[in-house]
């Protein structure tokens, strides 16, 4: 399988994850990078009428996770740790997270991600450590 097919399979695996039925994000994967886009909705809000941090975390982690996954063609990767900074509230519009791999070794990957609002302003930033698992990428995971 070529790398482009691997990227498309990762995108389909992401879309097939049950959690994404609720959030309805879209994803694009390329070498060492992934972009996740979602539209802010009132049902994502906390009591102060802005998007809850759980949505920020999801987008930042998903983008970084799939950036790493783009470089691992055989097994599922795992998030080992993830740190986020929430820098600006969002109440409307499109949110786009871009994840990039910044370090890779035999066992450990480090990826950073940035979350922008519709005006291109940073609203959050994150970084995480990821490792290869022993779970083979397979149709059972939605990797088709």
C-alpha positions as CSV (number, residue, x, y, z in Angstrom):
1,X,0.0,0.0,0.0
2,X,1.3,3.5,-0.8
3,X,1.4,6.4,1.6
4,X,-1.5,8.2,0.1
5,X,-3.7,5.1,0.6
6,X,-2.5,4.9,4.2
7,X,-3.6,8.6,4.8
8,X,-7.0,8.0,3.2
9,X,-7.5,4.9,5.4
10,X,-6.6,6.9,8.5
11,X,-9.2,9.5,7.5
12,X,-11.9,6.8,7.1
13,X,-10.9,5.2,10.4
14,X,-11.3,8.6,12.1
15,X,-14.7,9.2,10.5
16,X,-15.9,5.8,11.6
17,X,-15.1,6.3,15.3
18,X,-18.4,6.4,17.2
19,X,-17.4,9.5,19.1
20,X,-17.2,11.4,15.8
21,X,-20.9,10.8,15.1
22,X,-21.6,13.5,17.8
23,X,-18.8,16.0,17.0
24,X,-19.0,15.6,13.2
25,X,-15.4,16.7,12.5
26,X,-13.5,16.4,9.2
27,X,-9.9,15.4,8.8
28,X,-7.1,15.5,6.2
29,X,-3.9,13.5,6.7
30,X,-0.6,14.1,5.0
31,X,3.0,13.1,5.8
32,X,3.7,14.0,9.5
33,X,0.7,16.3,9.6
34,X,-3.1,16.2,10.1
35,X,-5.8,18.9,10.0
36,X,-9.1,18.5,11.9
37,X,-12.0,20.9,11.3
38,X,-15.2,21.3,13.2
39,X,-17.9,24.0,13.5
40,X,-18.7,25.4,16.9
41,X,-22.2,24.6,18.1
42,X,-24.2,25.7,21.2
43,X,-24.3,22.1,22.4
44,X,-20.4,22.3,22.8
45,X,-20.8,25.3,25.2
46,X,-20.0,25.5,28.9
47,X,-22.2,27.7,31.2
48,X,-20.5,30.9,30.0
49,X,-21.6,30.3,26.4
50,X,-18.3,29.4,24.8
51,X,-16.9,26.1,23.5
52,X,-15.9,23.8,26.4
53,X,-12.2,22.8,26.8
54,X,-13.1,19.2,26.0
55,X,-13.6,20.2,22.4
56,X,-10.3,22.0,22.3
57,X,-8.6,18.9,23.7
58,X,-10.3,16.6,21.3
59,X,-9.3,18.6,18.3
60,X,-5.7,19.2,19.4
61,X,-5.1,15.5,20.4
62,X,-6.8,14.2,17.3
63,X,-4.6,16.4,15.0
64,X,-1.4,15.4,16.8
65,X,-2.4,11.8,17.0
66,X,-3.1,11.4,13.3
67,X,0.0,13.4,12.4
68,X,1.9,10.7,14.2
69,X,-0.2,7.9,12.8
70,X,0.6,9.1,9.3
71,X,4.2,7.9,9.9
72,X,3.2,4.5,11.4
73,X,1.7,2.3,8.7
74,X,1.2,-1.0,10.6
75,X,-0.1,-0.4,14.1
76,X,-2.4,2.0,16.1
77,X,-0.5,4.6,18.1
78,X,-1.4,5.6,21.6
79,X,-1.4,9.0,23.3
80,X,1.0,8.7,26.3
81,X,0.6,12.3,27.6
82,X,-0.9,15.5,26.3
83,X,-0.6,19.1,27.5
84,X,-2.8,22.0,26.3
85,X,-3.0,25.8,26.7
86,X,-6.4,27.4,26.2
87,X,-5.7,31.0,25.0
88,X,-9.0,32.4,23.7
89,X,-12.7,31.6,24.0
90,X,-14.7,30.7,20.9
91,X,-18.5,30.9,20.6
92,X,-19.1,30.5,16.8
93,X,-17.5,29.6,13.5
94,X,-15.1,27.0,12.3
95,X,-12.3,25.6,14.4
96,X,-9.2,24.1,12.7
97,X,-6.5,22.1,14.5
98,X,-3.3,21.3,12.7
99,X,-0.9,18.7,14.2
100,X,2.7,18.2,13.2
101,X,5.3,15.6,14.2
102,X,8.3,17.5,15.7
103,X,10.3,14.5,17.0
104,X,10.4,10.8,16.2
105,X,12.6,8.0,17.5
106,X,12.2,4.2,17.4
107,X,9.7,4.2,20.3
108,X,8.6,7.8,20.9
109,X,6.9,10.5,18.9
110,X,6.3,14.1,19.9
111,X,3.7,16.1,18.1
112,X,2.5,19.7,18.5
113,X,-0.9,21.1,17.4
114,X,-2.4,24.5,17.1
115,X,-6.1,25.4,17.1
116,X,-7.3,28.4,15.1
117,X,-10.7,30.1,15.0
118,X,-12.4,31.3,11.8
119,X,-10.4,34.5,11.8
120,X,-7.1,32.6,11.9
121,X,-6.4,33.5,15.6
122,X,-4.9,30.9,17.8
123,X,-7.3,29.8,20.5
124,X,-5.4,26.8,21.9
125,X,-2.1,25.0,21.6
126,X,-1.0,21.5,22.6
127,X,1.8,19.0,22.6
128,X,1.9,15.3,23.3
129,X,3.9,12.1,23.4
130,X,2.8,9.1,21.4
131,X,4.0,5.5,21.2
132,X,3.3,2.6,18.9
133,X,0.9,0.0,20.3
134,X,0.6,-3.7,19.5
135,X,-2.8,-3.2,17.9
136,X,-2.6,-3.9,14.2
137,X,-4.3,-1.4,11.8
138,X,-7.2,-3.5,10.5
139,X,-10.7,-3.3,9.1
140,X,-12.1,-3.9,12.6
141,X,-10.8,-0.5,13.6
142,X,-12.3,1.1,10.5
143,X,-8.9,1.1,8.7
144,X,-10.3,0.3,5.3
